[in-house]
Amino acid sequence: MEKLPVTPGPIIPAREQLGEMLLELWQPREALHEFQSALVAAPGRRGALIGGLRAAELAGDSESATRLRAELK
């Protein structure tokens, strides 16, 4: 993702934005998939880790939640 030097603020990856939207629509499994995709493109990105953790917890995916929680530390 490139941005013009005159564009203000950091860019939030599209997959991360889609994950947030899916969480708002109460679709945590789909949101988790999007956050995981965002993390492939930008490993360790804090926003995607936090969103993914929230999605995993809401989806009842304790394995993914544990992994994401460990990456946040």
PyMOL Python script that loads the backbone (N, CA, C, O; Angstrom):
from pymol import cmd

cmd.read_pdbstr("""\
ATOM      1  N   MET A   1       0.826  -1.172   0.000  1.00  0.00           N
ATOM      2  CA  MET A   1       0.000   0.000   0.000  1.00  0.00           C
ATOM      3  C   MET A   1       0.876   1.242   0.000  1.00  0.00           C
ATOM      4  O   MET A   1       1.698   1.455   0.892  1.00  0.00           O
ATOM      5  N   GLU A   2       0.682   2.017  -0.982  1.00  0.00           N
ATOM      6  CA  GLU A   2       1.432   3.259  -1.041  1.00  0.00           C
ATOM      7  C   GLU A   2       0.469   4.397  -0.764  1.00  0.00           C
ATOM      8  O   GLU A   2      -0.733   4.287  -1.005  1.00  0.00           O
ATOM      9  N   LYS A   3       1.012   5.483  -0.258  1.00  0.00           N
ATOM     10  CA  LYS A   3       0.189   6.667  -0.067  1.00  0.00           C
ATOM     11  C   LYS A   3       1.010   7.882  -0.466  1.00  0.00           C
ATOM     12  O   LYS A   3       2.236   7.894  -0.352  1.00  0.00           O
ATOM     13  N   LEU A   4       0.323   8.876  -0.922  1.00  0.00           N
ATOM     14  CA  LEU A   4       1.002  10.109  -1.301  1.00  0.00           C
ATOM     15  C   LEU A   4       1.564  10.777  -0.053  1.00  0.00           C
ATOM     16  O   LEU A   4       0.953  10.705   1.014  1.00  0.00           O
ATOM     17  N   PRO A   5       2.709  11.420  -0.171  1.00  0.00           N
ATOM     18  CA  PRO A   5       3.296  12.058   0.997  1.00  0.00           C
ATOM     19  C   PRO A   5       2.432  13.172   1.578  1.00  0.00           C
ATOM     20  O   PRO A   5       2.616  13.552   2.734  1.00  0.00           O
ATOM     21  N   VAL A   6       1.494  13.700   0.798  1.00  0.00           N
ATOM     22  CA  VAL A   6       0.637  14.772   1.303  1.00  0.00           C
ATOM     23  C   VAL A   6      -0.626  14.244   1.976  1.00  0.00           C
ATOM     24  O   VAL A   6      -1.364  15.015   2.589  1.00  0.00           O
ATOM     25  N   THR A   7      -0.885  12.949   1.872  1.00  0.00           N
ATOM     26  CA  THR A   7      -2.065  12.363   2.495  1.00  0.00           C
ATOM     27  C   THR A   7      -1.870  12.336   4.008  1.00  0.00           C
ATOM     28  O   THR A   7      -0.877  11.790   4.487  1.00  0.00           O
ATOM     29  N   PRO A   8      -2.795  12.913   4.764  1.00  0.00           N
ATOM     30  CA  PRO A   8      -2.616  12.929   6.220  1.00  0.00           C
ATOM     31  C   PRO A   8      -2.922  11.577   6.858  1.00  0.00           C
ATOM     32  O   PRO A   8      -3.802  10.843   6.406  1.00  0.00           O
ATOM     33  N   GLY A   9      -2.189  11.270   7.900  1.00  0.00           N
ATOM     34  CA  GLY A   9      -2.468  10.087   8.711  1.00  0.00           C
ATOM     35  C   GLY A   9      -2.070   8.769   8.083  1.00  0.00           C
ATOM     36  O   GLY A   9      -1.834   8.680   6.878  1.00  0.00           O
ATOM     37  N   PRO A  10      -2.002   7.753   8.915  1.00  0.00           N
ATOM     38  CA  PRO A  10      -1.654   6.414   8.441  1.00  0.00           C
ATOM     39  C   PRO A  10      -2.829   5.774   7.699  1.00  0.00           C
ATOM     40  O   PRO A  10      -3.990   6.128   7.904  1.00  0.00           O
ATOM     41  N   ILE A  11      -2.492   4.834   6.844  1.00  0.00           N
ATOM     42  CA  ILE A  11      -3.510   4.107   6.098  1.00  0.00           C
ATOM     43  C   ILE A  11      -3.872   2.838   6.875  1.00  0.00           C
ATOM     44  O   ILE A  11      -2.990   2.129   7.358  1.00  0.00           O
ATOM     45  N   ILE A  12      -5.160   2.561   6.990  1.00  0.00           N
ATOM     46  CA  ILE A  12      -5.628   1.318   7.602  1.00  0.00           C
ATOM     47  C   ILE A  12      -5.896   0.352   6.451  1.00  0.00           C
ATOM     48  O   ILE A  12      -6.649   0.676   5.533  1.00  0.00           O
ATOM     49  N   PRO A  13      -5.279  -0.838   6.494  1.00  0.00           N
ATOM     50  CA  PRO A  13      -5.470  -1.796   5.402  1.00  0.00           C
ATOM     51  C   PRO A  13      -6.947  -2.134   5.180  1.00  0.00           C
ATOM     52  O   PRO A  13      -7.727  -2.200   6.130  1.00  0.00           O
ATOM     53  N   ALA A  14      -7.316  -2.346   3.923  1.00  0.00           N
ATOM     54  CA  ALA A  14      -8.710  -2.624   3.562  1.00  0.00           C
ATOM     55  C   ALA A  14      -9.242  -3.867   4.273  1.00  0.00           C
ATOM     56  O   ALA A  14     -10.391  -3.879   4.714  1.00  0.00           O
ATOM     57  N   ARG A  15      -8.426  -4.906   4.390  1.00  0.00           N
ATOM     58  CA  ARG A  15      -8.890  -6.135   5.058  1.00  0.00           C
ATOM     59  C   ARG A  15      -9.210  -5.876   6.528  1.00  0.00           C
ATOM     60  O   ARG A  15     -10.157  -6.436   7.080  1.00  0.00           O
ATOM     61  N   GLU A  16      -8.408  -5.022   7.147  1.00  0.00           N
ATOM     62  CA  GLU A  16      -8.646  -4.669   8.546  1.00  0.00           C
ATOM     63  C   GLU A  16      -9.955  -3.873   8.674  1.00  0.00           C
ATOM     64  O   GLU A  16     -10.731  -4.090   9.604  1.00  0.00           O
ATOM     65  N   GLN A  17     -10.187  -2.960   7.740  1.00  0.00           N
ATOM     66  CA  GLN A  17     -11.438  -2.202   7.740  1.00  0.00           C
ATOM     67  C   GLN A  17     -12.638  -3.120   7.523  1.00  0.00           C
ATOM     68  O   GLN A  17     -13.672  -2.967   8.173  1.00  0.00           O
ATOM     69  N   LEU A  18     -12.491  -4.068   6.610  1.00  0.00           N
ATOM     70  CA  LEU A  18     -13.571  -5.022   6.352  1.00  0.00           C
ATOM     71  C   LEU A  18     -13.833  -5.868   7.592  1.00  0.00           C
ATOM     72  O   LEU A  18     -14.987  -6.144   7.919  1.00  0.00           O
ATOM     73  N   GLY A  19     -12.777  -6.281   8.283  1.00  0.00           N
ATOM     74  CA  GLY A  19     -12.939  -7.042   9.520  1.00  0.00           C
ATOM     75  C   GLY A  19     -13.727  -6.260  10.555  1.00  0.00           C
ATOM     76  O   GLY A  19     -14.603  -6.816  11.219  1.00  0.00           O
ATOM     77  N   GLU A  20     -13.424  -4.971  10.701  1.00  0.00           N
ATOM     78  CA  GLU A  20     -14.165  -4.125  11.651  1.00  0.00           C
ATOM     79  C   GLU A  20     -15.634  -4.031  11.263  1.00  0.00           C
ATOM     80  O   GLU A  20     -16.520  -4.102  12.115  1.00  0.00           O
ATOM     81  N   MET A  21     -15.879  -3.871   9.972  1.00  0.00           N
ATOM     82  CA  MET A  21     -17.258  -3.784   9.503  1.00  0.00           C
ATOM     83  C   MET A  21     -18.018  -5.078   9.782  1.00  0.00           C
ATOM     84  O   MET A  21     -19.170  -5.049  10.215  1.00  0.00           O
ATOM     85  N   LEU A  22     -17.366  -6.214   9.532  1.00  0.00           N
ATOM     86  CA  LEU A  22     -18.004  -7.499   9.772  1.00  0.00           C
ATOM     87  C   LEU A  22     -18.284  -7.715  11.260  1.00  0.00           C
ATOM     88  O   LEU A  22     -19.285  -8.335  11.617  1.00  0.00           O
ATOM     89  N   LEU A  23     -17.412  -7.212  12.121  1.00  0.00           N
ATOM     90  CA  LEU A  23     -17.681  -7.293  13.565  1.00  0.00           C
ATOM     91  C   LEU A  23     -18.925  -6.489  13.918  1.00  0.00           C
ATOM     92  O   LEU A  23     -19.747  -6.931  14.722  1.00  0.00           O
ATOM     93  N   GLU A  24     -19.064  -5.318  13.322  1.00  0.00           N
ATOM     94  CA  GLU A  24     -20.241  -4.494  13.573  1.00  0.00           C
ATOM     95  C   GLU A  24     -21.517  -5.171  13.084  1.00  0.00           C
ATOM     96  O   GLU A  24     -22.600  -4.923  13.614  1.00  0.00           O
ATOM     97  N   LEU A  25     -21.385  -6.027  12.070  1.00  0.00           N
ATOM     98  CA  LEU A  25     -22.533  -6.762  11.522  1.00  0.00           C
ATOM     99  C   LEU A  25     -22.735  -8.118  12.205  1.00  0.00           C
ATOM    100  O   LEU A  25     -23.508  -8.951  11.732  1.00  0.00           O
ATOM    101  N   TRP A  26     -22.033  -8.328  13.322  1.00  0.00           N
ATOM    102  CA  TRP A  26     -22.106  -9.575  14.101  1.00  0.00           C
ATOM    103  C   TRP A  26     -21.767 -10.803  13.266  1.00  0.00           C
ATOM    104  O   TRP A  26     -22.490 -11.800  13.289  1.00  0.00           O
ATOM    105  N   GLN A  27     -20.657 -10.722  12.525  1.00  0.00           N
ATOM    106  CA  GLN A  27     -20.152 -11.839  11.734  1.00  0.00           C
ATOM    107  C   GLN A  27     -18.696 -12.088  12.134  1.00  0.00           C
ATOM    108  O   GLN A  27     -17.786 -11.842  11.342  1.00  0.00           O
ATOM    109  N   PRO A  28     -18.472 -12.576  13.363  1.00  0.00           N
ATOM    110  CA  PRO A  28     -17.106 -12.692  13.873  1.00  0.00           C
ATOM    111  C   PRO A  28     -16.228 -13.689  13.126  1.00  0.00           C
ATOM    112  O   PRO A  28     -15.025 -13.455  13.009  1.00  0.00           O
ATOM    113  N   ARG A  29     -16.771 -14.780  12.620  1.00  0.00           N
ATOM    114  CA  ARG A  29     -15.943 -15.753  11.895  1.00  0.00           C
ATOM    115  C   ARG A  29     -15.389 -15.142  10.608  1.00  0.00           C
ATOM    116  O   ARG A  29     -14.214 -15.311  10.282  1.00  0.00           O
ATOM    117  N   GLU A  30     -16.251 -14.433   9.888  1.00  0.00           N
ATOM    118  CA  GLU A  30     -15.807 -13.781   8.664  1.00  0.00           C
ATOM    119  C   GLU A  30     -14.806 -12.669   8.988  1.00  0.00           C
ATOM    120  O   GLU A  30     -13.830 -12.469   8.265  1.00  0.00           O
ATOM    121  N   ALA A  31     -15.062 -11.948  10.083  1.00  0.00           N
ATOM    122  CA  ALA A  31     -14.160 -10.876  10.504  1.00  0.00           C
ATOM    123  C   ALA A  31     -12.787 -11.440  10.847  1.00  0.00           C
ATOM    124  O   ALA A  31     -11.764 -10.871  10.467  1.00  0.00           O
ATOM    125  N   LEU A  32     -12.767 -12.555  11.564  1.00  0.00           N
ATOM    126  CA  LEU A  32     -11.495 -13.183  11.927  1.00  0.00           C
ATOM    127  C   LEU A  32     -10.701 -13.529  10.678  1.00  0.00           C
ATOM    128  O   LEU A  32      -9.488 -13.319  10.635  1.00  0.00           O
ATOM    129  N   HIS A  33     -11.364 -14.051   9.674  1.00  0.00           N
ATOM    130  CA  HIS A  33     -10.692 -14.392   8.415  1.00  0.00           C
ATOM    131  C   HIS A  33     -10.042 -13.143   7.800  1.00  0.00           C
ATOM    132  O   HIS A  33      -8.907 -13.203   7.328  1.00  0.00           O
ATOM    133  N   GLU A  34     -10.756 -12.025   7.805  1.00  0.00           N
ATOM    134  CA  GLU A  34     -10.219 -10.792   7.218  1.00  0.00           C
ATOM    135  C   GLU A  34      -9.046 -10.250   8.026  1.00  0.00           C
ATOM    136  O   GLU A  34      -8.065  -9.779   7.450  1.00  0.00           O
ATOM    137  N   PHE A  35      -9.137 -10.311   9.359  1.00  0.00           N
ATOM    138  CA  PHE A  35      -8.024  -9.846  10.187  1.00  0.00           C
ATOM    139  C   PHE A  35      -6.794 -10.730   9.966  1.00  0.00           C
ATOM    140  O   PHE A  35      -5.668 -10.232   9.932  1.00  0.00           O
ATOM    141  N   GLN A  36      -7.009 -12.031   9.818  1.00  0.00           N
ATOM    142  CA  GLN A  36      -5.885 -12.933   9.556  1.00  0.00           C
ATOM    143  C   GLN A  36      -5.257 -12.628   8.204  1.00  0.00           C
ATOM    144  O   GLN A  36      -4.036 -12.693   8.062  1.00  0.00           O
ATOM    145  N   SER A  37      -6.068 -12.300   7.219  1.00  0.00           N
ATOM    146  CA  SER A  37      -5.540 -11.913   5.904  1.00  0.00           C
ATOM    147  C   SER A  37      -4.730 -10.627   6.009  1.00  0.00           C
ATOM    148  O   SER A  37      -3.685 -10.495   5.372  1.00  0.00           O
ATOM    149  N   ALA A  38      -5.211  -9.678   6.814  1.00  0.00           N
ATOM    150  CA  ALA A  38      -4.484  -8.426   7.014  1.00  0.00           C
ATOM    151  C   ALA A  38      -3.129  -8.684   7.661  1.00  0.00           C
ATOM    152  O   ALA A  38      -2.142  -8.019   7.344  1.00  0.00           O
ATOM    153  N   LEU A  39      -3.090  -9.655   8.567  1.00  0.00           N
ATOM    154  CA  LEU A  39      -1.832  -9.973   9.260  1.00  0.00           C
ATOM    155  C   LEU A  39      -0.826 -10.669   8.348  1.00  0.00           C
ATOM    156  O   LEU A  39       0.378 -10.601   8.593  1.00  0.00           O
ATOM    157  N   VAL A  40      -1.301 -11.331   7.307  1.00  0.00           N
ATOM    158  CA  VAL A  40      -0.376 -11.936   6.338  1.00  0.00           C
ATOM    159  C   VAL A  40       0.342 -10.820   5.583  1.00  0.00           C
ATOM    160  O   VAL A  40       1.549 -10.892   5.350  1.00  0.00           O
ATOM    161  N   ALA A  41      -0.411  -9.792   5.205  1.00  0.00           N
ATOM    162  CA  ALA A  41       0.175  -8.677   4.463  1.00  0.00           C
ATOM    163  C   ALA A  41       1.009  -7.755   5.352  1.00  0.00           C
ATOM    164  O   ALA A  41       2.004  -7.185   4.905  1.00  0.00           O
ATOM    165  N   ALA A  42       0.593  -7.612   6.621  1.00  0.00           N
ATOM    166  CA  ALA A  42       1.299  -6.709   7.544  1.00  0.00           C
ATOM    167  C   ALA A  42       1.449  -7.418   8.896  1.00  0.00           C
ATOM    168  O   ALA A  42       0.697  -7.136   9.829  1.00  0.00           O
ATOM    169  N   PRO A  43       2.416  -8.335   9.006  1.00  0.00           N
ATOM    170  CA  PRO A  43       2.585  -9.100  10.245  1.00  0.00           C
ATOM    171  C   PRO A  43       2.807  -8.196  11.463  1.00  0.00           C
ATOM    172  O   PRO A  43       3.556  -7.221  11.407  1.00  0.00           O
ATOM    173  N   GLY A  44       2.138  -8.548  12.557  1.00  0.00           N
ATOM    174  CA  GLY A  44       2.327  -7.836  13.813  1.00  0.00           C
ATOM    175  C   GLY A  44       1.595  -6.509  13.905  1.00  0.00           C
ATOM    176  O   GLY A  44       1.771  -5.779  14.881  1.00  0.00           O
ATOM    177  N   ARG A  45       0.781  -6.181  12.915  1.00  0.00           N
ATOM    178  CA  ARG A  45       0.044  -4.908  12.957  1.00  0.00           C
ATOM    179  C   ARG A  45      -0.943  -4.936  14.119  1.00  0.00           C
ATOM    180  O   ARG A  45      -1.821  -5.796  14.184  1.00  0.00           O
ATOM    181  N   ARG A  46      -0.786  -3.989  15.028  1.00  0.00           N
ATOM    182  CA  ARG A  46      -1.532  -3.987  16.280  1.00  0.00           C
ATOM    183  C   ARG A  46      -3.055  -3.927  16.073  1.00  0.00           C
ATOM    184  O   ARG A  46      -3.792  -4.632  16.763  1.00  0.00           O
ATOM    185  N   GLY A  47      -3.525  -3.118  15.159  1.00  0.00           N
ATOM    186  CA  GLY A  47      -4.964  -3.009  14.910  1.00  0.00           C
ATOM    187  C   GLY A  47      -5.562  -4.328  14.460  1.00  0.00           C
ATOM    188  O   GLY A  47      -6.652  -4.702  14.892  1.00  0.00           O
ATOM    189  N   ALA A  48      -4.850  -5.035  13.591  1.00  0.00           N
ATOM    190  CA  ALA A  48      -5.337  -6.327  13.101  1.00  0.00           C
ATOM    191  C   ALA A  48      -5.278  -7.385  14.212  1.00  0.00           C
ATOM    192  O   ALA A  48      -6.151  -8.249  14.299  1.00  0.00           O
ATOM    193  N   LEU A  49      -4.252  -7.310  15.053  1.00  0.00           N
ATOM    194  CA  LEU A  49      -4.157  -8.264  16.163  1.00  0.00           C
ATOM    195  C   LEU A  49      -5.302  -8.068  17.158  1.00  0.00           C
ATOM    196  O   LEU A  49      -5.919  -9.035  17.603  1.00  0.00           O
ATOM    197  N   ILE A  50      -5.577  -6.813  17.502  1.00  0.00           N
ATOM    198  CA  ILE A  50      -6.655  -6.528  18.452  1.00  0.00           C
ATOM    199  C   ILE A  50      -8.006  -6.905  17.858  1.00  0.00           C
ATOM    200  O   ILE A  50      -8.827  -7.531  18.529  1.00  0.00           O
ATOM    201  N   GLY A  51      -8.241  -6.531  16.613  1.00  0.00           N
ATOM    202  CA  GLY A  51      -9.496  -6.886  15.952  1.00  0.00           C
ATOM    203  C   GLY A  51      -9.654  -8.389  15.811  1.00  0.00           C
ATOM    204  O   GLY A  51     -10.738  -8.931  16.028  1.00  0.00           O
ATOM    205  N   GLY A  52      -8.568  -9.060  15.447  1.00  0.00           N
ATOM    206  CA  GLY A  52      -8.606 -10.517  15.307  1.00  0.00           C
ATOM    207  C   GLY A  52      -8.886 -11.196  16.626  1.00  0.00           C
ATOM    208  O   GLY A  52      -9.631 -12.175  16.676  1.00  0.00           O
ATOM    209  N   LEU A  53      -8.300 -10.693  17.694  1.00  0.00           N
ATOM    210  CA  LEU A  53      -8.536 -11.260  19.025  1.00  0.00           C
ATOM    211  C   LEU A  53     -10.002 -11.101  19.406  1.00  0.00           C
ATOM    212  O   LEU A  53     -10.630 -12.040  19.895  1.00  0.00           O
ATOM    213  N   ARG A  54     -10.542  -9.906  19.179  1.00  0.00           N
ATOM    214  CA  ARG A  54     -11.959  -9.669  19.486  1.00  0.00           C
ATOM    215  C   ARG A  54     -12.853 -10.599  18.668  1.00  0.00           C
ATOM    216  O   ARG A  54     -13.799 -11.180  19.200  1.00  0.00           O
ATOM    217  N   ALA A  55     -12.555 -10.739  17.388  1.00  0.00           N
ATOM    218  CA  ALA A  55     -13.343 -11.604  16.512  1.00  0.00           C
ATOM    219  C   ALA A  55     -13.244 -13.066  16.947  1.00  0.00           C
ATOM    220  O   ALA A  55     -14.245 -13.781  16.969  1.00  0.00           O
ATOM    221  N   ALA A  56     -12.034 -13.505  17.293  1.00  0.00           N
ATOM    222  CA  ALA A  56     -11.841 -14.894  17.718  1.00  0.00           C
ATOM    223  C   ALA A  56     -12.623 -15.180  18.996  1.00  0.00           C
ATOM    224  O   ALA A  56     -13.240 -16.238  19.126  1.00  0.00           O
ATOM    225  N   GLU A  57     -12.597 -14.245  19.934  1.00  0.00           N
ATOM    226  CA  GLU A  57     -13.337 -14.438  21.186  1.00  0.00           C
ATOM    227  C   GLU A  57     -14.844 -14.505  20.924  1.00  0.00           C
ATOM    228  O   GLU A  57     -15.538 -15.349  21.491  1.00  0.00           O
ATOM    229  N   LEU A  58     -15.346 -13.617  20.067  1.00  0.00           N
ATOM    230  CA  LEU A  58     -16.780 -13.619  19.758  1.00  0.00           C
ATOM    231  C   LEU A  58     -17.197 -14.866  18.978  1.00  0.00           C
ATOM    232  O   LEU A  58     -18.327 -15.340  19.101  1.00  0.00           O
ATOM    233  N   ALA A  59     -16.275 -15.386  18.179  1.00  0.00           N
ATOM    234  CA  ALA A  59     -16.564 -16.589  17.391  1.00  0.00           C
ATOM    235  C   ALA A  59     -16.390 -17.871  18.207  1.00  0.00           C
ATOM    236  O   ALA A  59     -16.760 -18.955  17.758  1.00  0.00           O
ATOM    237  N   GLY A  60     -15.825 -17.738  19.402  1.00  0.00           N
ATOM    238  CA  GLY A  60     -15.593 -18.923  20.233  1.00  0.00           C
ATOM    239  C   GLY A  60     -14.387 -19.727  19.791  1.00  0.00           C
ATOM    240  O   GLY A  60     -14.294 -20.917  20.091  1.00  0.00           O
ATOM    241  N   ASP A  61     -13.466 -19.101  19.086  1.00  0.00           N
ATOM    242  CA  ASP A  61     -12.259 -19.773  18.594  1.00  0.00           C
ATOM    243  C   ASP A  61     -11.121 -19.518  19.588  1.00  0.00           C
ATOM    244  O   ASP A  61     -10.322 -18.599  19.414  1.00  0.00           O
ATOM    245  N   SER A  62     -11.065 -20.342  20.622  1.00  0.00           N
ATOM    246  CA  SER A  62     -10.092 -20.119  21.701  1.00  0.00           C
ATOM    247  C   SER A  62      -8.652 -20.322  21.237  1.00  0.00           C
ATOM    248  O   SER A  62      -7.743 -19.674  21.757  1.00  0.00           O
ATOM    249  N   GLU A  63      -8.432 -21.201  20.280  1.00  0.00           N
ATOM    250  CA  GLU A  63      -7.071 -21.434  19.772  1.00  0.00           C
ATOM    251  C   GLU A  63      -6.520 -20.183  19.090  1.00  0.00           C
ATOM    252  O   GLU A  63      -5.388 -19.776  19.350  1.00  0.00           O
ATOM    253  N   SER A  64      -7.322 -19.578  18.218  1.00  0.00           N
ATOM    254  CA  SER A  64      -6.890 -18.355  17.542  1.00  0.00           C
ATOM    255  C   SER A  64      -6.754 -17.210  18.540  1.00  0.00           C
ATOM    256  O   SER A  64      -5.821 -16.412  18.449  1.00  0.00           O
ATOM    257  N   ALA A  65      -7.675 -17.128  19.484  1.00  0.00           N
ATOM    258  CA  ALA A  65      -7.618 -16.067  20.491  1.00  0.00           C
ATOM    259  C   ALA A  65      -6.324 -16.161  21.306  1.00  0.00           C
ATOM    260  O   ALA A  65      -5.684 -15.143  21.571  1.00  0.00           O
ATOM    261  N   THR A  66      -5.941 -17.369  21.701  1.00  0.00           N
ATOM    262  CA  THR A  66      -4.716 -17.569  22.468  1.00  0.00           C
ATOM    263  C   THR A  66      -3.492 -17.172  21.654  1.00  0.00           C
ATOM    264  O   THR A  66      -2.585 -16.520  22.172  1.00  0.00           O
ATOM    265  N   ARG A  67      -3.462 -17.561  20.381  1.00  0.00           N
ATOM    266  CA  ARG A  67      -2.334 -17.235  19.505  1.00  0.00           C
ATOM    267  C   ARG A  67      -2.220 -15.723  19.308  1.00  0.00           C
ATOM    268  O   ARG A  67      -1.127 -15.164  19.391  1.00  0.00           O
ATOM    269  N   LEU A  68      -3.346 -15.068  19.049  1.00  0.00           N
ATOM    270  CA  LEU A  68      -3.328 -13.626  18.824  1.00  0.00           C
ATOM    271  C   LEU A  68      -2.963 -12.859  20.096  1.00  0.00           C
ATOM    272  O   LEU A  68      -2.256 -11.853  20.037  1.00  0.00           O
ATOM    273  N   ARG A  69      -3.443 -13.334  21.235  1.00  0.00           N
ATOM    274  CA  ARG A  69      -3.104 -12.695  22.520  1.00  0.00           C
ATOM    275  C   ARG A  69      -1.595 -12.780  22.760  1.00  0.00           C
ATOM    276  O   ARG A  69      -0.990 -11.825  23.248  1.00  0.00           O
ATOM    277  N   ALA A  70      -0.995 -13.904  22.425  1.00  0.00           N
ATOM    278  CA  ALA A  70       0.452 -14.075  22.600  1.00  0.00           C
ATOM    279  C   ALA A  70       1.229 -13.148  21.671  1.00  0.00           C
ATOM    280  O   ALA A  70       2.282 -12.636  22.050  1.00  0.00           O
ATOM    281  N   GLU A  71       0.723 -12.929  20.465  1.00  0.00           N
ATOM    282  CA  GLU A  71       1.401 -12.033  19.515  1.00  0.00           C
ATOM    283  C   GLU A  71       1.319 -10.580  19.958  1.00  0.00           C
ATOM    284  O   GLU A  71       2.191  -9.780  19.621  1.00  0.00           O
ATOM    285  N   LEU A  72       0.287 -10.235  20.705  1.00  0.00           N
ATOM    286  CA  LEU A  72       0.135  -8.851  21.179  1.00  0.00           C
ATOM    287  C   LEU A  72       1.159  -8.461  22.224  1.00  0.00           C
ATOM    288  O   LEU A  72       1.475  -7.281  22.369  1.00  0.00           O
ATOM    289  N   LYS A  73       1.677  -9.423  22.946  1.00  0.00           N
ATOM    290  CA  LYS A  73       2.610  -9.115  24.032  1.00  0.00           C
ATOM    291  C   LYS A  73       3.971  -8.767  23.535  1.00  0.00           C
ATOM    292  O   LYS A  73       4.866  -8.483  24.332  1.00  0.00           O
TER     293      LYS A  73
END
""", "prot")
cmd.dss("prot")
cmd.show_as("cartoon", "prot")
cmd.util.cbc("prot")
cmd.orient("prot")
